[in-house]
């Protein structure tokens, strides 16, 4: 990955799936055909964060997941139960 912002420590890459058959094969047939993927790019953005909170704070992680890699994970906000 190449640096995008040194100030915020953000890195990224753009992979042309037409030219990268190995990566294209990982996604072929899951939701798109090989021909559709040849017209696509894979964009990746990486950043490092430091988050601070008070001791004993109640926290929850919200993350968007890939439909190809994760199964059985809640996909809607209504599925989140509040702290008691």
N, C-alpha and C positions, 0 to 999 in steps of 0.2 A: 504494500500500500504506500502511496505517496502522501507526503504532508499536504494538507489543505490549509491548516491554520496552526502555526507554531504557538501563537498566543493562547489558543484554547486547546492545544494538543489534539487536533482532529486530523485523521488520516482517511484516505478513501481510494477506491479504485473503480474503474469501469472496464468490464470484460465483454468483448464482442463475442456473443455466442455463436455467430456464424463461423468465426475463426477458431474457436476453442471447442472442439468436438467432445473432449473428455468431460468438461463441465456441462455441456449441453445434454449429454447422455444421462446425467444425473436427474434431469428434470423432464426428459422426454416421456410422454405417455401419462404423466400424472394429471395434468390439466391442459397441456398444450402439445400439439404434434411437433415433430422434428422440424417441419417446414415453418411453423409459426415461431419456434424458438430461434431459427436461423435469422429471423428479422428482429431479434431482441438483444438487449444488453443486460448484464447483471451488475447492479450498482451496489457497492458496499461502502459503508461509512463506519468508522471506528473512532470512539472517543473515550477518554479516561476521565472519570468524575470522582470527586471526593465529596461525599455528602456527610454532614454532621447533624446530629440531633441530640436532644436532651436524654440523660440517663432515664431508663425505664419508660421511654416513649413507646407507644403502640404504633407499629408501622405495618404497611402492607405493600407488596410489590405488584405493580400492574405492568404487564409486558405483552406486546403483540407477538404472537408466535406464528411460525410457518405452518400452514395447513398440511404440508407434506411431512413434517418431522414430529409434530406433537399430536397426541391423541388423548382424549379424556380430560382435557383442560377446559375450564369455563371460558366461553367465548363472548359473553355478554355482561355488561355492567350489572344487570339485575341479578346475576348469579353470585355476586359478592355480598357476603353477610357482614353487617356492621359489628364493631366491637361492643361488648356489653359492659 
